[in-house]
Amino acid sequence: MAQLIADRRDVDFVLYEQMEAEKLVKKEKFSDLNKKMFDMIITEARNFAIKEILPLNEIGDREGLRFENNQVFVPESFHKAYRLFTEGEWIAMTEDPEIGGQGLPALVTQAAMDYIMGADFSFSAFGMVCHGAGKMVELYGTDQQKELYLKKMYSGEWGGSMVLTEPGAGSDVGALTTTAVKNDDGTYSISGNKIFITCGEHNLTENIVHPVLARIEGAPAGTKGISLFLVPKIWVNEDGSLGEPNDIVCTAIEEKMGLHASPTCQLTFGGKGKCRGVLLGEENKGMTVMFHMMNEARLGVGALGLFNASCAYLYAVNYARERIQGRDLADMLKKDAPAVPIIRHPDVRRMLLWMKAYTEGMRSFIYYVARLFDQVECAENEEKRVYYADLIEYLTPIVKSYCTDRGFEVCVQAMQVYGGYGYTADYPVERLTRDSKINSIYEGTNGIQAMDLLGRKLGMKKGLVFMNLVGEIQKIIAEAKAIKGLEDQARMLEQVTNRYAETAMHMGKTAMSPDVKVAFGFASPFLEVSGDVIMGWMLLWRAVVASRKLDGIVGELSGEERRQKIEKNKNAAFYEGQCRSAEYFIQSILPITLGKMSAIEASNGAVIDIPEVSFGG
């Protein structure tokens, strides 16, 4: 079962060989840590995920949630696992130990989350949402708020949520109608209705702290007039004890396509006029605070795309090795030829290699962004800190959108490998496909992320951040050019990267012209090609590392001798697989990316010019 969450060999490869996590312990911030500790943490995360979390998948999907008297009851089996989850201190791994964290690098935490979140997001979301809410308290809360809330949220003793969406506003947060009226004691009376609140109500914790977006009376319209409030399910007294239940009512939970054990709640605040909250941060600065959590959440959702893909791919590989059906293509004319595992069939191998390339590329991409967070923390000067922080800003919408789209597509391909069985509930890829679809929708739909990339990120610092990214890609291309066997891939990625820069310039100009709507009609295709280029970069980077390691194993061997050496040596086989993933993606997928860029540069206006009535209906 372990291999059906994440391949530990691949996790270690990205962590230590590609991203060089060991170098982090040379930084002052992480000087008390070492590789042995990193290995122990990831091993423990893997063991915990396999033993306690993975079994909850089927149970949670089958049993779902129970909603009675405005209360949400999770599957009974969640309670033991959640207790172990909190005892293991998995919720705030990157935070300072003084406030309830483990003080780990984001890169190592990401590897642990490959297992914790990859095993079952319906379960792990209870802790992850709580961490995001707690992070806002840490960064923007008063000393008293930190004292009252922070450790209990980071420990998981109390739950958390993120409360912004309203029935009439949706993605247009500035149109919210929830109000806040200041009371004489400095608290605020909150009144309004919110929807789509993940973990907004449940019976896993005795309290839930809701960060709620609302508008103070007299505040400006739109997002400029939004403030953020901490609104606990049960009021927290000044001495930290729990008081009376707040005026918060869960009016319904959504019946969803997937994630059946994750409560997506409708909440009414102040229905009886007795809901109280405290201001978090400054008045009218709520979006500044909330965006910090949303950016963290978007990176986390992008990682979910990887986790779903990783599970689905490994299930598909195992099934393809076990499923016996059809003769080998070379023996099709031999009626007495034995049936073979379907992994021997070329089209199945194509699907598996397609899934392998994307899964590996996404893992490297997600870990790379995690490493950028560590580089921000450990930067030797402000210039470097800003450099890394800017790359995070540019890459965030791509991580969120590209990895969730491709993650879902990998699940679909895995279902295809299973054939008819994949469409049934007898096998886990059916559930994975349902669970993964939401990733492209929540925390800002992928279309909104594409608009953010084009409208805000592409022009950051007059295009300097974009060019810095291109420069990082070119470093790997230069290394690959010097390695025998990677020259063709390096030249192809170089051609695509240069074209990407030209396409970006075209998009930037078009977005500033009267054809601005046409430009945004191609925002999603532009984000898609951005992701393609990054996948090529990550896979070529993997191949650079793997090629050097492979040469150290096979030496000057060639032909049949080389093949036999690779087949008998697990490390050699792994490194050969990295080179083949890069070769396949760069030579078979990136040529299609060039065609996508041609379509973008043509900027056909059909999307904008078609009359609304022509859509029919």
C-alpha positions in Angstrom: 0.0 0.0 0.0 2.9 2.4 0.7 3.7 2.7 -3.0 0.2 3.8 -3.7 0.6 7.2 -2.1 4.0 8.4 -3.2 7.1 6.6 -4.5 9.7 7.1 -1.7 12.6 6.7 -4.2 11.2 9.6 -6.2 10.5 11.7 -3.1 14.1 11.2 -1.9 15.5 11.9 -5.4 13.8 15.3 -5.6 14.5 16.2 -2.0 18.2 15.3 -1.8 19.5 14.9 -5.3 17.6 17.6 -7.2 16.7 20.2 -4.6 19.7 19.4 -2.3 17.8 19.6 1.0 21.0 18.8 3.0 22.4 22.2 2.1 19.7 23.8 4.2 21.2 22.5 7.5 24.2 24.8 6.7 21.9 27.8 7.2 21.6 29.3 10.6 17.9 28.9 10.7 18.1 25.1 10.3 21.5 24.5 11.8 20.1 22.3 14.6 18.7 19.8 12.0 20.3 17.1 9.8 19.5 14.7 7.1 19.0 11.8 9.5 16.2 13.9 11.2 14.7 14.7 7.8 14.6 11.0 6.9 13.0 10.0 10.2 10.3 12.6 9.8 9.4 11.6 6.3 9.5 7.9 7.3 7.2 8.6 10.2 4.9 10.6 8.0 4.8 7.7 5.5 4.1 5.1 8.2 1.4 7.2 9.8 -0.3 7.9 6.5 -0.3 4.2 5.5 -1.4 2.8 8.8 -3.9 5.5 10.0 -5.0 7.8 7.2 -5.1 5.7 4.0 -7.8 3.3 5.4 -10.0 6.4 6.0 -10.3 7.0 2.2 -12.8 4.3 1.5 -14.6 4.7 4.9 -15.1 8.4 4.5 -16.2 8.1 0.9 -18.7 5.4 1.7 -20.1 6.8 5.0 -19.8 10.5 4.4 -21.0 13.0 7.0 -24.0 13.0 9.3 -25.8 16.4 9.6 -28.3 16.6 12.5 -29.6 19.6 14.3 -27.2 22.0 12.6 -24.3 19.9 13.7 -21.8 17.9 11.5 -20.6 14.5 12.6 -17.6 13.0 10.9 -17.0 9.2 10.5 -16.2 7.7 13.8 -12.9 6.3 12.6 -11.7 9.9 12.0 -11.4 10.6 15.8 -8.6 8.2 16.6 -6.6 9.3 13.5 -7.1 13.0 14.3 -5.9 12.5 17.9 -2.7 10.8 16.5 -2.5 13.6 13.9 -2.3 16.2 16.6 -0.1 14.2 18.9 2.4 13.8 16.0 2.5 17.6 15.6 1.9 17.4 11.9 -0.2 20.5 11.5 2.4 23.3 12.0 5.7 21.6 10.8 7.3 24.8 9.5 6.5 27.0 12.4 8.7 28.1 15.3 8.7 25.5 18.1 8.0 28.3 20.6 4.5 28.7 19.1 3.7 25.0 18.6 5.6 24.2 15.4 8.5 21.9 14.6 10.7 24.5 12.9 11.3 22.4 9.7 12.1 23.6 6.2 9.2 24.0 3.9 10.9 21.6 1.5 11.1 18.8 4.0 7.5 19.5 5.1 6.4 19.2 1.5 7.9 15.8 1.3 6.0 14.7 4.5 2.8 16.2 3.1 3.2 14.0 0.0 2.1 11.2 2.4 0.0 13.0 5.0 -2.2 14.8 2.5 -1.8 12.3 -0.3 -3.3 9.6 1.8 -6.7 11.3 2.3 -7.4 15.0 1.9 -10.9 14.8 3.4 -9.1 13.9 6.6 -6.0 16.0 6.5 -7.9 19.1 5.5 -9.0 19.5 9.1 -5.5 20.2 10.1 -4.3 22.1 7.0 -7.2 24.6 7.1 -6.5 25.1 10.8 -2.8 25.9 10.0 -3.7 28.5 7.4 -6.1 30.3 9.8 -3.5 30.1 12.6 -0.8 31.6 10.3 -3.0 34.7 9.9 -3.2 35.1 13.7 0.6 34.6 13.9 1.3 37.3 11.3 -1.4 39.9 12.0 -2.9 39.1 15.4 -2.4 41.2 18.6 -0.3 39.7 21.4 -3.6 38.9 23.2 -5.0 37.1 20.2 -1.8 35.1 19.8 -1.9 34.1 23.4 -5.6 33.0 23.2 -5.6 31.3 19.9 -2.3 30.4 18.3 -1.0 27.3 20.1 -4.4 25.7 20.3 -4.8 26.2 16.5 -1.3 25.1 15.6 -1.7 22.0 17.8 -5.0 21.1 16.3 -6.8 21.3 19.7 -9.0 23.9 18.0 -10.1 23.8 14.4 -10.0 26.6 11.9 -11.6 27.6 8.6 -11.6 30.3 5.9 -14.8 32.2 5.6 -15.2 34.5 2.6 -17.6 33.1 -0.1 -21.2 34.3 -0.1 -24.2 33.1 -2.2 -24.5 36.4 -4.2 -20.8 37.2 -4.5 -18.9 34.0 -5.3 -15.5 34.9 -6.7 -16.3 38.6 -6.6 -15.3 38.9 -3.0 -15.8 42.7 -3.0 -19.5 42.2 -3.5 -19.9 40.6 0.0 -22.8 41.8 2.2 -21.7 40.4 5.6 -21.6 43.4 8.1 -19.6 44.2 11.2 -20.8 46.7 13.8 -18.4 47.8 16.5 -19.5 47.3 20.1 -18.6 49.4 23.2 -16.3 46.7 24.4 -14.2 46.7 21.2 -15.7 43.5 19.8 -17.8 43.5 16.6 -21.3 42.2 15.9 -21.1 40.0 12.8 -24.1 39.4 10.6 -24.3 37.5 7.2 -24.4 34.2 5.3 -21.4 32.3 4.0 -21.2 29.3 1.8 -18.6 26.7 0.7 -16.7 26.8 4.0 -14.4 23.8 4.2 -14.4 22.3 7.8 -16.8 25.1 8.9 -18.5 22.8 11.3 -17.6 19.4 12.7 -17.2 17.4 15.9 -13.5 16.7 15.8 -12.5 19.7 18.0 -14.2 21.5 20.9 -13.9 24.9 19.2 -13.5 26.2 15.6 -12.0 29.7 15.0 -13.4 31.3 11.9 -11.6 34.1 10.1 -14.6 36.0 8.6 -14.5 38.7 5.9 -17.1 41.4 6.6 -17.6 45.1 5.9 -17.7 47.6 8.8 -20.5 50.1 8.6 -19.5 53.1 6.5 -16.5 51.3 5.0 -15.7 51.9 1.2 -17.3 49.6 -1.3 -15.5 46.8 -3.0 -12.4 45.0 -1.6 -11.0 48.2 -0.2 -13.6 48.3 2.5 -13.3 44.7 3.7 -12.0 43.8 7.2 -11.2 40.4 8.7 -12.5 39.1 12.0 -11.8 36.2 14.3 -15.2 34.7 15.1 -14.9 31.6 17.3 -17.6 28.9 17.4 -17.5 29.2 21.2 -16.5 32.5 22.7 -13.0 32.6 24.2 -12.7 34.5 27.4 -9.8 36.8 28.3 -8.3 34.1 30.5 -8.4 31.5 27.7 -11.4 29.6 29.0 -14.4 28.9 26.8 -17.5 30.9 27.3 -20.9 30.6 25.7 -21.6 29.3 22.1 -21.4 32.1 19.6 -24.4 32.9 17.3 -23.1 30.8 14.4 -25.4 28.2 12.8 -24.5 25.6 10.2 -27.6 25.6 8.0 -26.5 22.9 5.6 -23.6 20.9 4.2 -23.1 20.4 0.5 -23.6 17.1 -1.2 -20.6 16.9 -3.4 -19.2 14.8 -6.3 -16.2 13.8 -4.2 -14.5 14.5 -0.8 -17.6 13.0 0.9 -16.1 13.2 4.4 -15.0 16.8 4.1 -17.7 19.1 5.4 -18.4 22.0 3.0 -20.7 24.1 5.1 -23.2 26.9 4.8 -22.9 29.2 7.9 -25.2 31.9 9.2 -23.5 34.5 11.5 -25.7 36.5 13.8 -29.0 35.1 12.9 -30.2 36.0 16.4 -28.1 39.2 16.5 -25.6 37.8 19.0 -22.6 36.8 16.9 -19.4 38.5 18.2 -15.9 38.7 16.6 -12.6 40.5 17.1 -10.8 42.5 14.4 -7.7 40.7 13.0 -5.3 43.3 11.6 -6.4 46.7 10.6 -9.8 48.0 9.5 -10.4 47.7 5.8 -7.2 45.6 5.4 -8.9 42.3 5.5 -8.0 41.2 2.0 -4.3 41.8 2.7 -4.5 39.4 5.6 -6.7 36.9 3.8 -4.6 36.8 0.7 -1.7 35.5 2.8 -3.8 32.5 3.7 -5.2 32.2 0.2 -1.7 32.1 -1.4 -0.7 29.4 1.0 -3.9 27.5 0.2 -3.4 27.9 -3.5 0.1 26.3 -3.3 -1.5 23.6 -1.1 -4.2 22.9 -3.6 -1.6 22.7 -6.4 0.2 20.1 -4.3 -3.1 18.2 -4.1 -3.1 17.9 -7.8 0.3 16.2 -7.5 -0.9 14.0 -4.6 -3.9 12.8 -6.6 -1.8 12.2 -9.6 0.8 10.3 -7.7 -1.7 7.9 -6.2 -3.6 7.3 -9.4 -0.4 6.8 -11.4 1.0 4.2 -9.0 -2.3 2.4 -8.9 -2.3 2.3 -12.7 1.2 1.0 -12.9 0.5 -1.8 -10.4 -2.7 -2.8 -12.3 -1.0 -2.8 -15.6 1.6 -5.1 -14.3 -1.0 -7.5 -12.9 -3.7 -7.4 -15.5 -3.2 -10.2 -18.0 -4.9 -9.5 -21.3 -4.1 -9.9 -25.0 -1.0 -11.3 -26.8 2.2 -9.3 -27.2 2.0 -7.2 -30.4 5.0 -9.1 -31.7 3.1 -12.4 -31.3 -0.3 -11.3 -32.6 -0.2 -13.9 -35.4 0.6 -16.7 -33.1 -2.7 -18.1 -31.9 -1.1 -20.1 -29.2 1.0 -17.2 -27.8 0.3 -16.6 -24.1 -1.5 -13.5 -22.9 0.7 -10.9 -21.3 0.4 -8.1 -18.7 -1.1 -5.0 -20.4 2.0 -3.0 -19.5 3.5 -4.7 -22.5 1.1 -3.1 -24.9 2.4 0.1 -26.6 -0.6 2.3 -26.0 -0.8 1.4 -22.3 2.9 2.2 -22.0 2.2 5.6 -23.7 -0.4 6.4 -21.1 1.8 5.3 -18.2 4.8 7.3 -19.5 2.5 10.3 -20.0 1.4 10.0 -16.4 4.9 9.3 -15.1 6.3 12.5 -16.8 3.6 14.8 -15.4 3.7 13.3 -11.9 7.4 13.6 -11.7 7.4 17.1 -13.2 4.8 18.3 -10.8 6.6 16.8 -7.8 9.7 18.7 -8.8 7.7 21.9 -9.4 5.9 21.7 -6.0 9.2 21.0 -4.2 11.0 23.8 -6.0 8.4 26.3 -4.8 8.7 25.0 -1.3 12.5 25.4 -1.5 11.9 29.0 -2.6 10.1 29.6 0.7 13.2 28.3 2.5 15.5 30.5 0.4 13.4 33.5 1.3 13.8 32.6 5.0 17.6 32.0 4.7 18.5 34.7 2.1 21.9 36.3 2.9 20.6 39.7 1.9 17.4 41.6 1.0 18.1 41.5 -2.7 18.2 37.7 -2.7 15.1 37.5 -0.4 13.1 39.7 -2.8 14.4 37.7 -5.8 13.0 34.4 -4.4 9.8 36.0 -3.1 9.1 37.4 -6.5 9.5 34.0 -8.1 7.0 32.6 -5.6 4.5 35.3 -6.6 4.9 34.6 -10.3 4.7 30.8 -9.9 1.8 30.6 -7.5 -1.1 30.9 -10.1 0.8 28.4 -12.3 1.3 25.9 -9.5 -2.4 26.1 -8.5 -3.9 25.8 -12.0 -1.5 23.7 -14.0 -0.9 21.1 -11.3 -4.7 20.7 -10.5 -5.6 20.5 -14.2 -2.9 17.9 -14.9 -3.5 16.1 -11.7 -7.1 15.5 -12.7 -6.1 14.4 -16.2 -3.6 11.9 -14.7 -6.5 10.4 -12.7 -8.6 10.2 -15.9 -5.8 8.4 -17.7 -5.3 6.0 -14.8 -9.0 5.2 -15.1 -8.4 4.5 -18.8 -5.6 2.1 -18.0 -8.1 0.1 -15.8 -10.6 0.1 -18.6 -14.2 -0.7 -17.6 -13.0 -1.6 -14.1 -11.6 1.9 -13.6 -15.1 3.3 -13.9 -16.5 1.2 -11.1 -16.2 1.8 -7.3 -14.4 -1.5 -7.0 -11.1 0.3 -7.7 -9.7 3.5 -6.1 -9.1 5.5 -9.3 -12.8 6.2 -9.6 -12.8 7.9 -6.2 -9.5 9.7 -6.9 -11.0 11.2 -10.1 -14.0 12.5 -8.3 -12.0 13.8 -5.4 -9.5 15.6 -7.6 -11.9 17.6 -9.8 -12.6 20.2 -7.1 -8.9 21.2 -7.1 -9.3 23.3 -10.2 -12.3 25.1 -8.8 -11.7 26.2 -5.2 -9.2 28.7 -3.8 -9.8 30.8 -6.9 -10.8 29.0 -10.1 -8.1 28.2 -12.6 -9.6 30.8 -14.9 -9.1 33.4 -12.2 -5.5 32.2 -11.7 -4.9 32.7 -15.4 -6.2 36.2 -15.3 -3.9 36.9 -12.3 -0.9 35.6 -14.2 -1.6 37.8 -17.2 -3.0 40.8 -15.4 -0.6 41.1 -12.4 2.3 38.6 -12.5 3.6 38.8 -16.0 4.3 42.6 -15.8 5.8 42.4 -12.3 8.7 44.9 -12.1 8.3 45.6 -15.8 8.9 42.0 -16.7 12.0 41.5 -14.6 10.5 38.7 -12.6 9.5 36.8 -15.7 13.0 37.2 -17.2 14.5 36.0 -13.9 12.4 32.8 -14.3 13.6 32.4 -17.9 17.2 32.8 -16.6 16.7 30.0 -14.1 15.4 27.7 -16.9 18.4 28.6 -19.1 20.8 27.6 -16.4 19.6 24.0 -16.6 19.6 24.1 -20.4 23.2 25.1 -20.4 24.1 22.2 -18.0 22.2 19.7 -20.2 23.9 20.9 -23.4 27.2 19.7 -21.9 25.9 16.1 -21.1 26.1 13.4 -23.7 22.6 12.2 -24.6 20.8 15.3 -23.4 21.9 17.7 -26.2 18.7 17.3 -28.3 16.4 17.8 -25.3 18.3 20.8 -24.2 18.1 22.4 -27.7 14.4 21.6 -27.9 13.6 23.2 -24.5 15.8 26.2 -25.4 13.7 26.7 -28.6 10.4 26.4 -26.6 11.7 28.7 -23.9 12.7 31.4 -26.4 9.3 31.1 -28.0 7.7 31.4 -24.6 9.4 34.7 -24.0 8.2 36.0 -27.3 4.6 34.8 -26.5 4.8 36.5 -23.2 5.8 39.7 -24.8 2.9 39.4 -27.2 0.4 38.8 -24.4 1.7 41.7 -22.4 1.3 44.1 -25.4 -2.1 42.8 -26.3 -3.3 43.1 -22.7 -2.4 46.8 -22.8 -4.1 47.4 -26.2 -7.7 47.9 -27.2 -7.7 44.1 -27.7 -7.5 43.5 -24.0 -10.5 41.2 -24.0 -8.9 39.0 -26.7 -5.7 38.8 -24.6 -7.7 37.6 -21.6 -9.5 35.1 -23.8 -6.1 33.5 -24.2 -5.1 33.9 -20.5 -5.8 30.2 -19.7 -3.9 28.9 -22.8 -1.0 31.2 -21.8 -0.9 29.7 -18.3 -1.0 26.2 -19.8 2.0 26.8 -22.0 3.7 28.4 -18.9 3.2 25.1 -17.1 4.4 23.1 -20.1 7.7 25.0 -20.2 8.1 24.6 -16.4 7.5 20.8 -16.7 10.1 20.6 -19.5 12.5 22.5 -17.2 11.9 20.3 -14.2 12.2 17.1 -16.2 15.4 18.2 -17.9 16.8 19.2 -14.6 15.9 15.7 -13.3 17.6 14.2 -16.3 20.8 16.3 -15.7 21.1 14.9 -12.2 20.1 11.4 -13.2 22.5 11.2 -16.2 25.5 12.0 -14.0 24.4 9.3 -11.5 23.7 6.8 -14.2 27.1 7.3 -15.8 28.7 6.5 -12.4 26.9 3.1 -12.4 27.1 1.9 -16.0 30.3 3.7 -17.0 31.2 3.2 -20.7 28.9 0.2 -21.2 26.7 0.3 -24.3 24.1 -1.8 -26.1 23.0 -5.0 -24.6 25.5 -4.8 -21.7 24.2 -1.4 -20.7 20.6 -2.6 -20.9 21.3 -5.7 -18.7 23.2 -3.6 -16.1 20.3 -1.2 -15.9 17.7 -4.0 -15.5 19.7 -5.6 -12.7 20.4 -2.3 -10.7 17.4 -0.5 -9.2 19.2 2.8 -9.0 20.3 2.6 -12.6 16.8 1.7 -13.6 15.4 4.7 -11.7 17.9 7.1 -13.3 17.3 5.7 -16.7 13.6 6.3 -16.1 14.3 10.0 -15.3 16.1 10.4 -18.6 13.2 8.7 -20.5 10.6 10.9 -18.8 12.4 14.0 -19.9 13.0 12.6 -23.4 9.3 11.8 -23.8 7.9 15.0 -22.5 10.4 17.3 -24.4 10.2 15.5 -27.7 6.5 14.5 -27.7 4.7 17.1 -25.6 6.6 20.3 -26.1 6.2 20.3 -29.9 2.4 20.5 -29.1 3.2 23.5 -26.8 4.8 25.3 -29.8 1.5 24.9 -31.6 -0.4 26.3 -28.6 1.9 29.3 -28.7 1.2 29.8 -32.4 -2.5 29.9 -31.6 -2.0 32.4 -28.8 0.1 34.7 -31.0 -2.5 34.6 -33.7 -5.0 36.0 -31.1 -8.1 35.0 -33.0 -11.0 37.0 -31.7 -13.8 34.4 -32.0 -14.2 34.0 -28.3 -14.9 37.7 -27.9 -16.7 38.3 -31.2 -19.3 35.6 -31.1 -22.7 37.1 -30.2 -24.1 35.8 -27.0 -27.3 34.6 -28.8 -25.1 32.4 -31.0 -24.3 30.1 -28.0 -27.8 28.8 -28.4 -29.7 27.3 -25.5 
